[in-house]
Amino acid sequence: MKNAITVLCFILILAGLSISPTAESEAELLARLLYAECRGESDEGRLAVAQCVLDRVSTDHRDFRRQDTIRKVITAKNQFAKPGELTDELLDVAKRAIAGERAFPDHEVLFFRATKSTDDWWDKYIGHIGRHAFFGRERIKND
């Protein structure tokens, strides 16, 4: 019976179906955050915002040590807009980001802000996409 369950889980994964309700709810939450923060942006801009959330989950940066889930990052006080509507298009972007697609693959994106902001508040500017400027640090390469 245990082997049959393992095979079924493997088939579901290959088919691209989620077997974890927690993973799906985090993808939905990320998609709703994308609606609030960047719904008018390009796919690349949406992926960059999603990357910021996901990089905060995995970073060793001292400011984000306790934020080890998508939910904890998104609901941290004074960090992001309140999540909005869920759309299929944004859910697809969120799932692609969770699967590893990145706008800035060589960088760890830890912050973003509207490009109308001009003051220097983070020491590593990464780039602009649409109406957002992104900040963080170079990703450490594992050789």
VENSUL-V333682 format. One record per residue. N is the residue number from 1. PHI is phi in degrees with one decimal (* if undefined). OMEGA is omega in radians with two decimals (NA if undefined). BURIAL is b if it has 16 or more other C-alpha atoms within 10 Angstrom, else e. Layout:
BEGIN
N|PHI|OMEGA|BURIAL ; N|PHI|OMEGA|BURIAL
END
This chain:
BEGIN
1|*|-3.14|e ; 2|-61.3|3.11|e ; 3|-64.7|3.14|e ; 4|-64.3|3.11|e ; 5|-65.3|3.11|e ; 6|-60.9|3.13|e ; 7|-64.7|3.12|e ; 8|-61.5|3.11|e ; 9|-61.2|3.13|e ; 10|-62.2|3.12|e ; 11|-64.3|3.11|e ; 12|-62.2|3.12|e ; 13|-64.0|3.12|e ; 14|-61.7|-3.14|e ; 15|-79.2|3.13|e ; 16|80.4|3.14|e ; 17|-93.9|3.14|e ; 18|-82.5|3.06|e ; 19|-110.9|-3.12|e ; 20|-119.6|3.12|e ; 21|-62.0|3.12|e ; 22|-65.8|3.13|e ; 23|-61.2|3.14|e ; 24|-66.2|-3.13|e ; 25|-67.9|3.08|e ; 26|-71.1|3.07|b ; 27|-63.6|3.10|b ; 28|-63.7|3.11|b ; 29|-62.7|3.10|b ; 30|-62.4|3.11|b ; 31|-62.1|3.12|b ; 32|-67.3|3.06|b ; 33|-67.3|3.11|b ; 34|-59.7|3.09|b ; 35|-60.3|-3.09|b ; 36|-70.9|-3.01|b ; 37|-92.7|-2.96|b ; 38|-154.4|-3.07|b ; 39|-61.6|-3.14|b ; 40|-91.1|-3.08|e ; 41|-89.6|3.07|b ; 42|-69.8|3.06|e ; 43|-57.0|3.14|b ; 44|-62.2|3.10|b ; 45|-65.4|3.10|b ; 46|-66.8|3.10|b ; 47|-63.4|3.14|b ; 48|-66.5|3.09|b ; 49|-65.8|3.09|b ; 50|-62.0|3.12|b ; 51|-61.0|3.11|b ; 52|-57.7|3.13|b ; 53|-62.7|-3.08|b ; 54|-67.6|3.10|b ; 55|-68.3|3.06|b ; 56|-66.8|3.10|b ; 57|-61.8|-3.00|b ; 58|-99.7|-3.04|e ; 59|-73.8|2.99|b ; 60|-100.4|3.14|e ; 61|-60.3|-3.04|e ; 62|-58.2|-3.10|e ; 63|-72.4|-3.02|e ; 64|-124.5|-3.07|b ; 65|-57.6|-3.08|e ; 66|-88.5|-3.12|e ; 67|-98.0|-3.01|b ; 68|-103.1|3.03|e ; 69|-138.5|3.09|e ; 70|-58.5|-3.13|b ; 71|-60.6|-3.14|b ; 72|-64.8|3.11|e ; 73|-65.5|-3.05|b ; 74|-67.1|-3.09|b ; 75|-94.3|3.09|b ; 76|-60.8|-3.06|e ; 77|-59.1|3.03|e ; 78|59.6|-3.13|e ; 79|-107.4|-3.06|e ; 80|-136.0|3.02|e ; 81|-66.7|3.08|e ; 82|-65.2|-3.13|e ; 83|-53.2|-3.09|b ; 84|-106.6|-3.07|b ; 85|-72.1|3.07|e ; 86|-103.5|3.07|b ; 87|-122.8|3.12|e ; 88|-61.3|-3.12|e ; 89|-62.1|-3.13|e ; 90|-74.2|3.05|b ; 91|-63.8|3.08|b ; 92|-62.6|3.11|e ; 93|-62.3|-3.14|b ; 94|-60.6|-3.14|b ; 95|-65.6|3.09|b ; 96|-64.0|3.12|e ; 97|-65.6|3.12|b ; 98|-62.3|3.12|b ; 99|-76.1|3.04|e ; 100|118.9|3.11|e ; 101|-71.2|-3.06|b ; 102|-131.8|3.02|b ; 103|-79.8|3.14|b ; 104|-125.3|-3.03|b ; 105|-63.5|-3.12|e ; 106|-94.1|-3.09|e ; 107|-131.5|2.99|b ; 108|-98.1|-3.11|b ; 109|-88.1|-3.10|b ; 110|-115.4|-3.12|b ; 111|-145.9|2.92|b ; 112|-146.9|3.09|b ; 113|-155.4|3.12|e ; 114|-62.0|-3.09|e ; 115|-68.5|3.09|e ; 116|-67.3|3.07|e ; 117|-78.8|-3.05|e ; 118|-115.6|-3.10|e ; 119|-75.4|3.11|e ; 120|-86.6|-3.10|e ; 121|-125.5|3.07|e ; 122|-143.7|-2.97|e ; 123|-78.4|-3.12|e ; 124|-126.3|3.05|b ; 125|-76.9|-3.12|b ; 126|-99.8|-3.13|b ; 127|166.3|3.09|e ; 128|-109.4|2.91|b ; 129|-138.4|-3.12|b ; 130|59.0|-3.09|e ; 131|-93.3|-3.08|e ; 132|-122.6|2.98|b ; 133|-106.4|-3.07|b ; 134|-117.7|-3.06|b ; 135|-134.3|3.10|b ; 136|169.5|-3.13|b ; 137|-152.7|3.11|e ; 138|-64.8|3.12|e ; 139|-73.0|3.12|e ; 140|-74.4|-3.13|e ; 141|-85.2|3.06|e ; 142|-96.7|-3.12|e ; 143|-90.2|NA|e
END
